[in-house]
Amino acid sequence: MSRTVSGGDSPRTDDVTVLLVAGNGRRKSVVVKMRRHRPSSNSWWSMWSYLDVLMVLCICTVELSAKGIVMNEPCTAINSCCVRNHTHSWKDKMQLYCSEIQSIPIVDEIIHVLTIDNSAGIKDLSEKSISRYNNLTDIVLNNMTNLENLDSSIFKNLNKLKSLYIIRASALTELPYDIFLDLSKTLLVLRVSKANLKVIPDLSDLGTLTAMHTIEFEGNQLDILRTNGIRTRADQLLLEYNKIHVIENWAFNGSEISKLSLRGNYLDFLSEHSFDGILNLRTLDLSHSSVKLLPTSGLQSLEILRIENAPLMTVIPSVYLFSNLKEAHLTYSFHCCSFQFPAKHDYATYDFDKDGPQTPSECIQAKKKDVNINMVSTDLMENGYIDYANDSEEEFFNEPAITNSTLDVMCGNITPQNTRSEVQCWPQPDALNPCEDIMGFYWLRVCVWLVGITALLANLVVMTVIFRKNFNYSVPRFLMCNLAFADFCTAIYLLLLAYKDLESSEKYFNYAYSWQNGVGCKIGGFLTVFSSQLSVFALCLLTLERWYSIRRALYTNKMTFASTVRIMAFGWVYSIAMATMPLLGISSYSTTSICLPMDTAHASGMCYVFTLLAFGAAAFVLMLFCYVQIYMSLSYETRHAAKGEASVARKISVLIGTNFACTAPVIFFGFTALLGYPLIDVTKSKILLVFFYPINSCANPFLYTILTASFRREAFSTVAK
């Protein structure tokens, strides 16, 4: 221990250096800085308190422990290996730790744990390599990049082996098929991780006496699981992050597995009976995969189902096929609606489940269907594929006895009554995607059909008449034609929604993925954004044209047809650009069932929605300002006349009123939601977005065109021709 003092008459600082020497000769020095207010003294030790000494010793102990330098861990070096006792992972066991070796050395001590690390020089391991260590309980082969071959009998005489780890052996492409036969009955953990195995060896001898705790083949190159390819007893079978494309029928036949994880595989093709033959399966994990359909045969005992981040899994099986399911962790929130409303999800299975016992004729048909399954089960029992002699030793294989009070007799068999509880499902349906139909209300469904059909026919008539008479370089005609086309697109969007709502009525969550992520929703979303922006742009130009014609009637520099076309071309470019952005990842049309870009999770989406709302608000303010000025420009007598010009004031009031009724609520509630204070939920916002707002598309052709005397004359002329 040494000491350095600095400071003079100022508060003094002591640097105390403590040198600790471990039993294996390793040294560790610790510097402790102690700052205190005290007078100078020649006898610095006398000024220290016992508390200071204890603090230094505590710090030294923590430092040594963090580095693994413990006094009672002597290490005997033998040919790049270390023999030590009392390791962190295996208490009270003697470990032989070797690194960067060419062969396993011979030591006199009784070795329990063999660890070979970073030994690229070893390519083969035979029975002779470790036969002398017959007391081994744990083997760790880590980061052996050139290991290519393991002898089939290498582990045969290790009767006390409990765990075997083979990690990061990239050159290891296969294991002998019988390498685990006649292995120690005490083995509990087998991990072959991040190698390049393409086939799983025979596991039938594992777990026969005592069920394995973990069997793991993670990060290998497995591609196909063959029929009867895996048969074992284990609490966990982990086949994660391989390249498994196909699981054949009865691939796990005769196995007893509590948790099966196939996370991170392709899983392109799962057979109808891929999971048949597994007993007591409680947890199944198919997350991060390309699985499309989940076979339910063999999953009756399943309690936890995980299919997270599986975007191609668009249809979930009926909850009635999972009699014991308690938790479901899925990819899409609308799949959880299937568990909340199982009757709507699968009417046929619901009716069967509700009706209870079958009639005698139904039993006969059911028994005919079950003949093949019964033959398979009988064959399994006759050939003795499964050994249940020691099942009582494993808690997760114990099943409670079924009392007579919970039994029904159905089709000549004694079966437990259906006591299905509610399934806890994630992700929960959120505010943007509640468990409801597209329209949500019956009256809204009827109104959307009426508004959509009326808007479609009215705007079609307007475009037909205007095109029939040509534009004649008339600015109002040109703008009315653009307005009619925009409102016509809105009508198509409404009818598209109405049709899909009619098709998916009462069971929309069965169609949610295909609709919201399909082409139909993207087309509908594009049409509604494009038409709404183009309609607002055309209405603004129409209002400015009227304002300019009335307020600047004596001026010669009015809005020309050429300048109007150029301005309207800019409006088309702006509308198409805004409608295209959600297709490029800025917000999304797939957020809600009505295909509107309501995704504000990211800053880009929030700015996008803000731009739409701000543009609509600015347009309404502009139109209000212009129409108020037009109204005020009329004389007092004109504004209060009994007829004639008084109709102008009424028309202005109607135009302002319809625009306000249709746009103001949407803009107001949109801004409050954007600021984080939503005043209405999505169910009620649908009333505004698919009913009130599109009313403009139905009213515009009448207010601006059809109800005018000139249009009626042109319409009669067109019909006469």
N, C-alpha and C positions, 0 to 999 in steps of 0.2 A: 504494500500500500504506500502510495506517495502522495504528496500534497504540494499545491502551488497556491500562493496567496498573492492577491493584488488589491490595491485600493488605497493605501496610505491611511489617512484619517477619515476618508470617506467610507461609506458602507462597504464592507470587505466581501470578497468573493473567493471561496475555496474550491479548487478543482481537485477532487479526490480520485485518484486512479487506483483501481483494484484489479489485480492480475489473478485470474483463476485458472488453475491447471486441472483438466479432467483426468480421469483414470487412464484413458487411452493416449495420454500425452498431448492432447489438443489444448491449446491455450486460448483464453478469452480475456481481454482487458475491457473494463467498464470505467468510463469517466463520468463522475457525478459532480455537477456544479451546485454549490451551496452558497447562497447569498444571504447575509444577515447584517443587521446593525449591531455592531459591538465594538468596543475599543480595542486598540492594538494590544497584543500580548505576546510575550516570548513563548509562553506555554500554551500553544493553540489547542492541544488535546484536552486540557482542563476545561476549556470553554465549551466543548461539545457536550451535548446531552446524550443520554442513552437512546433517546428517540431518533437522533441523527444516525447513530450507528445502525439501528434496526432498519431505518429507511434505506441505507446503502446496501445492506445485506439483502433486502427484499428486491431491490432493483437488479442486483446481480443475479439472483435466482431466476427472475423473470426472463432476463436476457439469455441465460444459459438454456432455459427450458424452451424458449422460442426457436433456438437454433438446434435443438436436439442434443445438446451437450450435457448429459446427465452423468453425475459422478459414478453411478453404479452400473454403467453400461460399458464394460470393457470390450474391446474389439481386438481379436487376434487375426492379424493379416496373414493370409496364406494364398500365394499366387493370384494376386488381384482380387482376392475374396476376403470377406470379413466374417468371422464367427462371433456372434454377440447374443446376449441374453436380454430378456425383458424389453422387447421392442414395443413401439407404440401400438401397432395393429394386433399383434399376438402376444398377450401377456403371459409371462412365465413359460415362454417357449424359446428354444435355441434356434437361431436363424443363421443360415449360411447365405450371405449376400455376395453375389459375384457380378462384376461389371467388366465389359470388354475382355472377355476370356475366349479361348479357343476350345477348351474342354472343361468339364466339371472336375474340380480337384477332389482328392480323397482326404478326409479329415477324420480324426479319431473320435470327436465328440458325437453324441447322439443328436442328430439334426431333426427338428420338427418342421421348420419352414425353409423352403428352398426358393430363393429369389435370384433370377438371372436377368440382368438388365443391360441394355445397350451392347449386346454381344453379337455383332455382325459376323464374327468369325465362325459361328456355329451354324452349319447347314443341316445337320442330321442329329437326331437324338434317338438312341436305341435303349433297349431294356438294360443293357450293361451300364449306361451312363448314370443311372440313378438306382440301380438294384441294390447297391450297398446301403442306401438310405431307406430302409424298410419301415422306419418310424415316422416317415413324413405324414403330416396332417394337412399341409398347405403347400401348393406349388404355384409360383408366379413366374411366367415367362413374358417379359415385357420388352417391347421395342427390339425384337430380334428380326431385323429386316431381311436377312438371308436364310432364315430357317425354312427349309423346303419339305422336309420329311420327318414324320414321327413314326417310330416302329409300332406296329399294331399291339405289341405286348409290353409297351413301355410302362404302363401303369398297372399291370396285372398283379404284382406282388405287394402293392401298397394297400394293405388291409385297413389302415387307419386314416386314409385320405378323406378329408372333409371338403376341401375347396381346391379348384383347379382354375387358374387364370392364364389364358393365352391372349396377349394384347399386342396389337400393332405388329403382326407377323405378315408383312405384305407379300412375301414370296410363298406363303403357305396356301396352296390352291385346293388341296384336298386332304382329308384325313382317312385313314383306313376305315372301312365300313364297320369292322368289328372292334375298333379301338376301345370302345366303352363296354364291351361285353366282359362279364366276369369281373367287373370293377368293384371296388370297395363298396359294400352296402351302407357304409357310413357317409358317403359323399352327399353333400347338401347343396353345394354351389358349383356350377360349371359355367364359365364365361369364356367364349371364344369371340373376341371383339376386334373389329378393324383388321381382319385378315382378308383373304380373297377366296374363301370357300365357296364352291358352287353347289355342293350337295351336303346335306346333313347326314352324318353317320347314324348307325343304328343306336337308338336311345332306349330300346325296350328293356334293358337291364337296369336302367336308372330309376330309382324310386320304388323298387319292388318291395323292399323291406320297410324303409322309411321314405315318405314322399320327399322329393327334392324341394329345396327352398327356391332356388332360381336356376333356370337353364337359359342361357343367353347366347344368341348368335347375331349380335348387332354389328352393322357396318360391313357385312360380307358381300358376296356376289350371288346369293341365292336367287334363282329366277322362277322355278316351278316347284310346287309342293305336290308330290305325286300321291295317288291313292294309297292309303296305309303307309305313307312315308314316315309319319311320326307317331310313335306310341310310347307314352311315358306317364309318370305321375309326378306332378310338380305344382307348387304354389304359383309360380310365375314361369311362363314360357315367353321369352322376349326375342322376337325376330325382326327387330326394328331396323329401318334404314338399310334394307337390302334392295334388290331389284326384282322382287317377286311380282310377276305379271299374272300368273295362273295359280289357282288353288283348286285342285281336282276334287271330285266327290270323295267323301270319307277320307280326306287327307290326314285327319287326326284320329282315325278310328281306333277305339280301345284306349284312348288317353283319358286321364283324369287331371284336369288343369283348372285351377281357380282363376288365373288371370292370363289372357292371351293378348299380346301386343304385336300388331303388325304395322305400327306407325311408320310413316315415311317410305312405304313401298308403293309400287304402281297399282297393283290390284286391278288390272284392266278387266279380268274375267274371273268372277267367282261363280262356281257351279251351284246348282240348287241345293246340293247336299254337302257343300264344302265343310260345314261345321258339324255335320252329323257324326255321331260316335264319340263326342266329347262329353264326359260326365262332370257334373258339378261346376260348369263354367259360370263364373260370377261376373267377370269383367272382360269386356272385349274392346280393344282400341284399334280403330282403323283410320286414325287421324292422319293428316298430311299425305293423302293418297289420291288416286284417280278413280276410286271406287264409284260405280254408277248405281248399282242395285245391291241391296243387302239381302242375302238369303236368310230366311228366318228358321229354317229347319235345323234343329239341334240347339236353338238358343232359348228354349223355354225356361231354363233356370237362370237366365241372365239377369243381373241386378244393376249393373252399371254399363252403359253404352257410350263410347266416345267416337264420334265421327266429326271432329273439328277440322276446319280448313280442308274440306273435301268438296271443292266447288262443283264437281260433276254429279254429286249425290243430290239429285233434284227431287226424288220421290222417297218418302219415308214409309216403311211398312206400317200396317195397322197396329195400334197399341194392343189390340186383343191377341196378337200373336206373341206378345211378351208378357206372360202371366205373372212374372215376378219382378219386372223392371221397376227400379226405384229412382234412378238418375239417368238422364240423357244429356250428353254434351254434344251439340250438333253444330252445323255450319251456319244455317239460316234460321232467323227467328221465326219465320212462318211455319217451319216444321214443328215448332213447339205448340202451335195451334192445333196440330193433329192430336196431341196428347190432351189438350184442354177440351177439345170437342171430338172425341173419337167416333161418335155416331155419324157426324158429318163427313169425317174422313173416310170411313169405310162402312157404307150402309149394309152391305151383304153380311159382313162379319158381325156387325152390331146386332142385326136381326137374329142371327144364329145364336150369338152369345146371350141375347135377351130371352129367346124362347126356351132356353134351358134344355132338359132331357129330350133326346131324339125319339121319334116313333120307331116301332119295330122295323118298318121298311127302310127307314133312314139308317138304322143300325146295320142292316144287312149290307147296304151300299158302302157304309164306312168300313166295315170289316173286310170287304173285298179290296178296298184301297190299301188297307194296312197289312195285307198278307206278306208282301215283300219285306216290309220293315220288320215284321215279327220273325220272318225267316232269318234275316240278318242278325237280329238280337239273339235268336236261339243258337245260331252258328258261333257267335262270340262266346256264349257261355259254354258250349260244348268243347270248344278248342282252348278254353282257359286263357283267353287273352288278358284278362284283368285279374289281378290278385288283390283280394280285399282282406287278407288275413290280418293285417295290422292297421286297418283304417282307423281304429280307435286312438292311435297315437297322434294323429294329425287333427287338430281342432277344426280346420276349415272343411274337412270331409264329413264331420259329424252332422247328422240331421236329426231334428227333434221328432219324436214319435207323433203320429197323426191320430188324434182321438176320434171316436166314432161320431161325435157331435158335428164334425166338420166334413163328413163324407156323404157323397151321393152315389147312387147306383145308376150308371148310364151305360147302355149297350152291353150289359152283363159284366161291366168292370167297376171296381170300387175306385172312385176318383175323388180328390179333394174338392170341396166347394170353391167357387170363384170368390176370392176375398181380395180382389185387386184394389190396391190403394192408388192414390194420385201419384203421378210421375213428376219429379222435380226436373225441369228442363231448362237448359241454357243454350243460346242467349234468349232472354225473355223478349216477347214482342214489345217493341218500343213505341214511342209516340208517333213515329212516321209510318209504322207498319203494324197497326193493331189487328187483332183477329176479327176482321169484318170483311164484307163484300166491298167491291170497288165503290159503289155508290153509298152504301151504308144504310140508306133509308128507302123504303118502297116508293114513297111519293117523289123522292128525288130521281129515282129510276124512271118513273113515268114522265116527269118534267123534262129530263134530259132528252128523251126520245122526241117529245113535242118541240122543244127548242131547236134540236138538231135538224129535224126534218123541215121545220119552217124556215130556218136559216139557209139550209141547202137549196130549197126550191126558190125562195125569194131572191137570193143572190144569183142563182142560175138564170132567173128571168131577167134581172138587171143586166148581167153580162151579155145575154143573148140579144136584148134590144139594143144595147149600146154598140156592140160589134156589128149588128145588122145595119145600123144607121151611120157607122163609121164615126171617128172622133171629130172630123171637120176642124181639126186643130183647135178644139175647144178645151180650155184648161179645166173647167168644171167636169166635163164629160170624162176627160182623161183621169182625173183624180177619183171620180166616182167609180170608174172601172177598176182602178187599183184597190179601192176600198172594198168593192164587191168581191174581188178575188181573195183578198185577205180574210174577209168574213166567210167566204166559201170554204177556205182551208180550216177555219175554226169549226165549221159545221161537220166537216169530215172527221176531225178529231173527236167531237162529241159523239158522233154515231159509232166511231171505232170503240170508244170507251163503253158506250151503251151496249154494243153487241157482245163485247167481252164480259161485261157484267151479267148479261143475260145468260151467257154460256156457263159462267162459273158461279151462278147464284147459289148461296148457302154453303158453298165449299170452295171459296176462292183460294184458300191456302194450298189447295191441291194444284192450282194453276199458277201460283204466285211466281215461282222461279221462271218457268217458261215464258210468262208474260213480261215480267219486269226486266228480265235479262235478254229477251228476244228482240227480233227485228220490229215487231208490231209496236211495242212500247217506244222504241227509239223513233219510229216514224211518227207516232202520235205526239211525242214530246217535241220533235222538230217542227211539226206542223203548228202546234199551239204557240210556241215561242215566236216562230217566224210570222205567223198571222197576227199575233197580238202586237208585235212591234211594227209591222207594216201597216196595220190598221190605225194605230196611234199616229204614225207618221203621216198617213194620208189624211186623217181627220184634222191634224194640225195644219196641213197645207190648204185643205178646203176652208178651214176657218180663216186662215190668213188671206186667202184669195177673196173671201167675202168681205172681210174687214177692209182690205185694200181697195176693193171695188166700191165700197160705200164711203169710207172715210177719205179716200183719195180719188173720188169720182172725176174730178176736174183735171187730174194730172194725166199726162200722156204716157208716162213711163210705168205702165201697169205690168203685172206678172205676165210674161210672154209664154207661149207654149214651149219654146226651146228651153228657156230657163227652168220651167216647171219639170220638163223631162229630165234635165240634168240633176235637179234636186231630188226628184223621185228615184233616179238611178242610185243616188247615194243612199236613200232610204232602203232600197232593195239590198244593197251591199251590206249595210248595217244590220238589217234583219237576218240575212243569211248567216252573217258572221256570229251574231248572238245565238242563233239557233244551232250553230255547229259546235260552239265551245263545249257544251256538255258531252258531245261525242268524242272530244279530244281530251277529256279528263278534268275539265274545269267544271265543277259540280257534276251532277249525273241525273239522267232521266230514270234510272232504275231505283231511285230512293223510295218512291211511293208508288202505290197502285195506279194513281191517276197520271203518272208519267210527267210530273212537273219537276223542274230542277230545284229541289228544296234542300239539297245537301250543302250545309254550311259548316261542316266539320273542319275544313281547311280555310286558310285566309283567302285563297283564290276563289273558292266557292262563295264565301261571304261577300267578297267584292263584286262577284258576278250578280248575285241576287240583289245586292244594293243598287247596282247599275240599272237593273230592270225596274225596280221600284222607283228609283229617282227619276228615270226617264218618263215613266207613267205619271208621276206626280207633277213634274215640270210641264208635261204636255197638257194636263188638266188645268193647271194654273194659267197657262198661255191661252187656252180656249176660253176659260172663264173671263179673263181680261178682255179678249177681243169681243166676245158676245156682249159683255156689259157696255163696252164702248159703242158697239153697234146700236144697242138698245137706247143708250143715252143720246145718240146722234139723231134719233127720231124726235120730231116736234111733240110738244105736249098734246096737241090735238090728235096727232097720229097715234100716239100711245094710248089715248083714251077714246078713240073712235069706236063706234058701235060695230062696224064691220069694215071690210076692205083691208086697209093697212094694219088694223089691229091684230090680224092673224099673224103678222110678222112677229109681234111681241110674244104671242102664244107659242109659236114655233121655236123661238129662241129659248123660252122657258123650258119647253119640252126637251130640246137638245141638251141644255145645261143639266136639267134634272136627270135624264137617263145616264149621261156620262158620270154624274156625281154618284148616282145609286150603284152603278156598275163598278167604278174604279176606286172610289174613296174607301169603302170597307176593306178591299183587298190591300190597298196601299197602307192603310192604318195598321191593320193586324199584321201585315208583313213586316213593317218597320219595328213594331213591338216585339215580334218573335226574333227579329235579327238582333235586337239589342239585349236579348236574353230574358225578356219578360213576356212569354207567350200568353195571350189572354184567352185563346180558344185552342182546342185540340184539333188534330187532323180530321177527325170525324166531322166536326162542325165547319172546319175550313173548306171541306169539299163542297158545302152548300154555296160558299162564296165563289170558289174557283171553277166549278163546273156548272153552276146555275146562274148566279147573279152576274158574274163577269161576262160570260158568253151571251147574255141577253142583248148586249150591244150589237153582236153579230146578227141577231134576229131583227133588231129594231132599226139599224142603220139603213138597210135598203128601203124601208118604208119612209123613214124620216127624211132621207136625202134624195130619194129617187121616185119610188112607186107612187107616193101620195101627191106628187106634183102634177099639175095639169099638162105640162109639156110631155112628160113621160107617158101619161095615159094616152095622149094622142099618138105618140110614136108606137106604143104597144098595140093599139087598135090597128094602126097602119101595117105593122109587122104581121099581125094575125090575118088581116085581110089579104095580104100578099101571099 
